[in-house]
Amino acid sequence: MTVPTKTLPSGAELPGLGLGTYDLSNGETADSVRAALDAGYAHIDTAEGYHNEEAVGDALAASDVDRDDAFLTSKVLAKNLNYESVIESCEASLDRLGTDYLDLYLIHWPNPAISLRETLRAMAELRDRGLVRDVGVSNFSAYQLSCAHHISDVPIAVNQIEFHPWFQRPDLVDYCRETDTVIEAAAPLARTDVFGDEVVAELAETYDKHPAQVVVRWAIDNGVVPLPRSSTPEHVRANAETDWELDATDRRRLDERDRDEPVYDTPARDWTSDVYGIEQ
């Protein structure tokens, strides 16, 4: 597997393809992470709200991959964004993952009930202590991301957002690029919904690829870091087969499939809910 990398503010290289682990049970997570590491993935994405960090850590520890050769991301729930809770959440994630640092730590969802300045002050403290190497956000709008950039004492490296052929978010993507904020694609396969798209299906047949492989290749070609997830090791391995090219005309055909249609909801939420912030 050969994928481009993105240089983050710390100087670390973020692999341009990662394994998403949302909504996987511990057993599924372990199988998927093992398959991913065997297939050459070096980038694993999890979150405290996914309740599978321990399984991710166990799979990494049991593999032949050195910790320094793996790129680990986790996220803090929106209900835990006050200063002390951010610190405690990160320390708990590190303990569950069995590591002494995270390569990337993200605010999972914005929470207007808690000062963003306070949250980012805690993120800066984590970086200063060496517990995280880079910090970022997830599910932030262009306005929210702009606020974060203006008040943060540390660079905002990443914005992880829903992004796929049916939901391409050009204004937000343009702002991320203008500010050198790496875009990671949560739900890059639209939870498999785009497999039924007529152009995706046609290109899969033309290139003799699975629809997932077509969409992953398209995201990478657009400079976005896709995080496909699967509970099936065979599909995890197939998603890593990126050593092929989409013709420029075919890429443009996929660019034209935008419907401004998300697959996961982002309405105002109950900020105290235990489930807030785990959808993606």
N, C-alpha and C positions, 0 to 999 in steps of 0.2 A: 504494500500500500504506500503510495506516494501522495502526500497532500501538502499544500503550502502551509506556512506558519505565519502568525501575526506577532510582531514584536510589541510587548507590553511596556508600560513605563518603567518597570523594574529592570528591563532588559531581558526578561524571560520570553521564551518563544511559545506561543499558544498554538498547539496543533490545529490545523484547519478543519478537522473532523473530530467529533467527540461522540461518546455514547451517552444518550439520555437514559435516566432510570426512573422517571416519573411513573407512578402507579404500577410498579413491579413489586411482587411479594419478595420476601427475603430469599426464598429458593430461586425464584426467577432472576432476581438481581444477581445472585452468585453465579448462576449459569451464564447470564448475559455478559457479566464482567469477565469471566474466564474466557468466554468465546472471543470477546473483544480484544483482550490482551494477547491471546493466541494469534489473532488475525492482524495484529500490528497496531491497533489503537493505542495511543498514549494519553488519551484525554477522556476522563470519566467525570460526568456531571451528576451531582446529587444535591440533597437539601435536607435540613432538619425536618421539614414538613413531609418528606417522602417516607420517613421512618424505615430507611434501609441503609443508612450509613454504615452500620456495623457489618452488614453483609458485603458492602463494597470493600471495606477495610480487610475483612477476612479473605475475600477473593484475591485482593492485591497481595496480601501477605503470603498466600499460598502459591502465588505465581513465581516465575523466574525473573520478573521485571523488578529492577531496583526502584526503590521509592523515588529517587532523584530523576529517574527516567520516565516517571508517570506524572501527568498533569491532573491534579485533583481540584475540583470546584465544589463548594457547598454554598448554601444560602441561609440567611437568617429570616425567620418568619416575621411578618409585618407586626404581629402583636408584641414582638420582642425588640423593638427598635429604640427603646430608651438606652442610655449609656451603659448602665450596669448589665442590662439584659443582653445587649449585643456581645459584651465581653464573655458573659457566662455561656451564651449560646455557642459562640465560637469554641470556647474551651471544651464544651460538651461534645460538639461535633468532632473535634480533634481526638477526643477520647474514644468515641465510637468508631472513628475511622482508623484508630491505631497509628496515628502519625503525629509529629510535633509541629507541622506547619501545613497550611493550605496554599496552593499555588494561586488560587483566586477565591475571593469571598464576596458574595453578592447580597444586596438587599433584595429580598425575593419579590416584594410588592411595596409600593409607596404607601405610607400611612399618614394622612394629614392630621391625625390626632396626636402625633409625636413629632417634635422638632427635628427636621432633617439635619439641621446643624449639629444637634446632639448626637444623632446617629453617626454622622460622618466623623465627628470628633472621636467616637469610639472606634470606628474603622481605622482612623489614623493611628490610634493607640495600638491596635492590633498589629498594624504594619511596623510601627516603631519597635514593638516587642519581638518581631520576627515570627509571629504566629501566622501571618498571612503575607504573601509576597506582593499581590496586587489586589485592589478592591474595585468593585463595580456595582451595577444596579441591574434590576430585571423588571420588565413590564413598566418602564418609565416612558412617559410621553416626551416629546421634544421640549415642552415647557418645563416639565419636572427635571429632565436631564440638564437643561440649561441652569436651573437653580442649583443643582448638585455641583456642576462645574464651577459656578461662581462662589460657592461657600466652602467647598472642600479644601482642606489643607493637603490632601494627597490627590493625585490624578485619578479620575474615573476612567478605568481602563476599558470597561465592557458594558454594553446594554444588551441583556438577553431578552428578546422579544418574540412574540409569535410572528413567524414569517414563512410563507410558502407561496406557491404560484397563485392561489386564490386570495392572498392577503399580503400584498407587497409593500404597503405603507411608505410610499415614496418620500413624503415630506420628512418623516422621522428618519428614514434611511439617509436622506441627504444631510440632515443635521448631524447625525452620527459621523458621517464621513467628513463633514466640514470641521468637526472637533476632534478628529482622530480617535473616535470611540469605536472599538471593535463591535461589530454586530454579530451576536450569536442567535441562531434560529431555534427557538423552542417550537415544538410541534411542526418540524419542517416538512412532514408528510401529511399535514392536516389530519393527523390521526387516521391515516389511510384513506380519507375521503377523496383526495385528489387522484387516487388510483383510477377512479372512474371518469376522470376528465378525458375528453375525446382526444385532445392533442397529446397528453401524457401517454395514454394508451397507444396511440399511433406511433409515437416515438419509441416507446418500449419495444414494439414489434419491429420497427425499422432497424434499431440498433441491437436487437436480440438481447435486451436487458429487462430486468424487472422494473416496473414503474417507480419503485423506491429508488433504484439506482439512477434513473433518469433525473428525478427531482433532487437527489443529493448532489449529483454532478452539476446541475443547473445552479444550485445555491452556491457551491464552491466557485463556479465561474463568475458569479455575481459578487464575489468578495465577502460572502457571508459564511460564518462557521456553523454548519448544521449539526444538530444534536439528535439524530434519529434514535428512537428506542425500540426495542423488540424483546419479547419474552422468548423468542425462538433463536437459539444459537445459529442456526443455518442462515436466518435473515440478518443477524448481526454481522456475520462474516460476509454476506453478499453486499451489504451496505458499504463495506470497506473496499469494494472493488472499484476504485476510482481512476485506475490507469487507462482511461479511454477518453475520448473527446466528443462533445456535442458540436455539431456544425454551427457557425454563427447565425445562420438563418433559423435553425431550429431553436437556438437559445432565444432569439427574438420572438419566435412563436410562443414560447412559454412566458416571456415577459408580457405578452399581450393577453394572458389568461387572468389577469388581476380582476377580482370581483369585489374587492374591499369586503371580504367575507371571512370573519374569524371563526375558529372552531371551539375556542373556549371563551367563556364569559368574563368580562372585566367590569361589572357594575360595582357601585359602592357596596362595601361589605360590613359585616359586624366585626369591628376591630378587635373584639375580645374573643372571637370564636377560635377554637382549637383548629378548625379546618381552614381558616383564612390563610391564603397564601400558598396552598399546596397544589393548586390547579395549574398544570401545564405539562 
